[in-house]
């Protein structure tokens, strides 16, 4: 299996830390690795996670689109979702995460360029989504999907139908609690060309959400979304 330090780096890229690291290891294990393993009985590939991840990913994206695109017809939503869950789209997300570097492949698959194959990388993304869901629940999986796919979905949708989560939360907070949310940057890591911000969101001095992103604004948006989901606020189409 991958060394602990390597999986720590991958978890940083994912924006999620696993409670059970074995789930992540399984999500990264291609069937070719198991076929060549000496102990097949105690090894497991990522195909079952891929199956589950397809469903979790579909739910998260469908929810995001329905909430964020209130004027879209069922046909428009279906076409947009179809593109987002396509092999080509997921392959691009996997490349951004350098996911291929962390896969466990058999020698034959390794020698034929398996780390760069569209199907293998797209399947691995689905397996990772399922792994996050099993380890941390639907909200964690949803956060991952929006963090890494949200901006692309917004661009595909024309950039105007996805809501501004900070604005929605501010209006809700003023109405419900008589105050506005505050945001605090708790960490800033990574290189200058690839930074990662982590933000905590407070309402009336109570921690209500956390978010990560490649900019302070993105991290704040993700924190606002996290808070809205926790408070079961569904009216995103302001």
N, C-alpha and C positions, 0 to 999 in steps of 0.2 A: 504494500500500500504506500501511498504518498507520505513523505515525511511530514511531521507535525508543522514545521515552519512553513512548508509549501501550502498546506491546507489553511493555515492562518492567513496567508496572503490571499488565497482564493476567497476566503470568507470576507476579508476586507473588501475585495472587489465586488462581491455579491451584495454587501451591505447587510449581511445576516450572519450571526454566529450560532452554530449548531450546539444544542445541548447534548445530542448524541451524534458524535462525529462519524459513527459507523454508517449512518444514513447517507451522509454526504459521500462517503467512500463508495457505497453501493450505487449512488446516482452517477458516479464517474466511471463505473466498471462496465466496459463493453463486453458483449458475449464472447468475442474472440479471446479475451483474456481468460475467461472461465474455461473455454475449450482447451486451453493449453495449461491450465492450472493442475498441479499435482493433487491438490485436495479439493476436488469438485463438490463434495458433499457439504462442506462448510463455506462455500463461496456462492455468491449471488450476483447476477448481472443486473443491469438497470432497466430491463424491458418491462417489468411489472410497474416500476415507478414511471416509466414513460407512458404507459397506459393511463395511470392515474393522473399524471401531470397534464395530459391532453384535456381531461375533463376539468381540472382545476383552472388551467389556463383559459379555457373557453368560458368558464363561469366568470372569472375575474374580468376578462376583456368585455364580455357581454354586459356585465354590471356597469363597468366604466363607461361604455358607449351609451347605454340606456339612460344613465344619470346625466351624462354630459352632453348628449345630442338629442334634446327633446323634440326637435323638429324633423328628425330623420325618420323616414318610413322604415318598415320592417325590411324591405328589400335593400335599402341603403345600408342599414345596420348589418345585414347579413353579408353584403359584399365587402364592407370594411373589415368586419371580423374575419372573414375568410382570408383576406390578405394578411392580416396580423398574425394569424395562426399558421400561415403557410411556411413551408420549409425554407424558402428564400429569406423571409423576414426573420425567422428564428435563427437562421444561420448568421445573419448580420449581428444580432444581439450576442451570439456566442463568440463571434470574432472580437467584438468590443471588450468582452470579458476575458479574452485569451483562454477560453475554456478548454480548447484543444490541448494546451500545455499540461493540463492536469488529468487527462483521461488515462485510464488503465486499458491498454490495448494488447492484443496478442502480437507476437512477432510478425506474423504474416500481414496483419492489418497495419502495423507500424511501418513495415517496409513498403507498403503500397500507398502511403500518404494518408492514412486514416485520420490523422489529427486535423486534416484540412477538408475532409469530406463533408459535404453539405448535410447529408442524411444523418451521419453520426453526430455532428454538432447540434443539429436541430433536435434530434432525439434526446441528447444530453441536457439541453435546456429544459425540455419537458420533464425529464427525470429530476432535475434540480428543483423545479417548481414543486413537484410532488414531495420531494424530500423536505423542503421548507414547510409545506403544508402539514406533513406528518409530524415534524419536529416542533413547529411553533403555531400551528393553526392557520385558519383561513385568512385572518387579518395579516399575518406575517407574509403569507404567499401573495396576497393582494398588494401589500406594500412593495414587495419585490417586483411584481409585474409593472406597477405604475412607475416605480423608480427607474427601471431600465427600458421601458417601452412607452411610457406616457407621452414623452415629447414627440416621438415618431408618430404615434397615433394622432396627436394634435395636428401635426403637419399634414398627415394624410386626410384628416377631416376638414382641412382648410384653415385651421388655426383659430376659428372663431366660435366653435360650439362647445369646447371644453371649458369648464368654469374656472374662475380664479378662487382657489380654495381659501386663501387668506381673507379675501373679501367676504366670502360666505360665512366663514367662522367669525369674523369681526362683527358682522350684522347679527349673527345668532347670539354671540356672547353679550353684546350690548343689550339685546332684547331680553335675554334670560337672566343675566347676572349683573347687568348695569356697569360693565367694565369691558375693556378691550384686551385681547391677548397680548402677551409680551413674549419675545423670542430671545434666547440666549445661546450664543455659540459656545459649545462646551469642548469642541476639539476641531483642529484643522490639521489634516495630515496629507501626505502624498507630495509628489513633485510639483513644481510650478506649472508644468504643462498638464498635469493630471491631479488636481487637488481634490480633497474630499472634506466637506464640512459636515459636522454633526451639530444639530440644534435641538434644544429643549424648549417646549412651549408651555407657558404658564398662564392660567386664568385665575385671577384673584390669589396669586402666590401659590397655586396648586399646580403641580406638574400634570399636564393633560395630554401631551403628545410629544413624540420624538421623530426626527427626520434626518436623513442624510442626503447629500447631493454634491454635484461637482461645482456648485456655487452656493453662496449664502442664501440667495433667493430660492434656488431649487430645494435646498434643505428646509427652508421655512415653509415652502409649499407642501412638501411631503409631511412635515410635522403637523400642518393645519389639516391635511387630509386624514392623517392618523387620528387626530383629535375628533374630527367629525365622525369618523367610523366608530370610535369608541363610544361616542354620545348618541349613536344611531340617528344622526342627522342625515336625512335622505334628500332634502330639497337643495340639490346642487345646481339647479338650472336657473340661477338668477340672471 
